[in-house]
């Protein structure tokens, strides 16, 4: 893909996602697991989550996962990025 891009040719999003899916499968076989699912609400846990913006959060506060994190066994490679109620990433209520 780097060769294609270097030659000025188009790299399709579908191809990048397909490649990433295969890499993710190989890494899952080595024990890599996702932390969170985008759009789900979970209780905040400082071990697994990183607040994106907004008010301070305490363990147990409800948050929405914005970006998936990853861990290898019990080692956190990347915490899931989350926002709490009233965070900048939360959609505004329509009135």
C-alpha positions, 0 to 999 in steps of 0.5 A: 500500500505504501508503494501505491501511495508513493506512486500517487495511486489511490489506496482504497479505504476498503483495502486498508480496513481489510488489511487491518482486520487480518492484522487484528486476527493475527494479533488476537491469536497472540493474545491481543484483545480490545478494550471497550466497544465504540458507542457502548456505555460502561462504568468508568475504570481508570485501569482500562479507560482514558477520559477525553474531555469534560468534567472529572470522572470517578470509578463507576461513573457512566461513560461512553466509549469513543475509541477502542483500546487494546491490551495484551494479556493484563498489560494495557497497550492503549486505554479506551478513550471515553467521555462522560456525561457533559463531555465535549464529545457528547451530542447536545440535546435537541430542544 
